[in-house]
Each structure stands twice: as structure tokens, then as C-alpha cells.
């Protein structure tokens, strides 16, 4: 797949996902020192710059499962379109989705969305070759979900 094809795959998979609501952005009892709620609150997953997403990449740690599910396409598209500017976002995506405790919110992902995430990892593996070990691990996790 090329850049345009993988982005379309992601966009199509998330086209109808509803906004999770401001009360489902940030995990309760956490301190929001990066202003994650104010940045993401009231926004869609579209139209975020890679630089802004990188500046708020700690969201991976504090997003609720609903928020992670909703904004994941923004992060994936940023790393595809502008890998240098997105910087560490690709690492965060792969490590978060490849962790042994992979997102508890996998039930929120439709089969088409899981296929899009797998397509994203295949694209990144093709792009980064032997340096894509985290992506390979995450792809195995995604493929193992029924």
C-alpha cells in the first residue's frame, strides 16, 4: 500500500465513530499537566498537526479506552504523512498496541478498524524494515485479536 491508500483505509474505518464526549477523554484521578483535555476536548480526530499531536503524545498514557479508540487515527495518519515531525508518535503507537496488556478497549474496535491498524503496522514495517521490531510485535497482537 502507498501513503494515500493506507490513509484512506484508516479514514474509512473511522468515518462513523462518534466523539467519546469530554468526560471520556482523560482517565479519572490523573493529573493533566499537558492540557490533554483542553487540547482534545470538542475536537474530531481529523485536522491535528503532527507537531501538536507529538506535543500531546502523553495522551497515550492517560486516554480512556474510548478516547484512545477515537483519536488513534489522527496519530497514525500523522506518522504516515510526516514521520519526522511526528517523531516518537510511531514508537508510542507500536509500544502501546504491542504491550502484553494491549488496550483493554480492543472491544471498541470493529473488524475493519483492526484491519486498518494491521495495515498501518504493515506500512510502517515496509517503511522502516529491520528497525520496525516494535511494529512487528504490535502487528502480531492485532492479528491475534478475534
ABEGO torsion letter per residue (X at the ends): XBAAAAAAAAAAAAAABBBAEAAAABBBGBBBAAGAAAAABGBBABGBBAAAAAAAAAAAAABBAAAAAAAAAAAAAAAAABAAAAEAAAAAAAAAAABAABBAAAAABBAAAAAAAAAAAAAAAAAAEAAAAAAAAAAAAAAABX
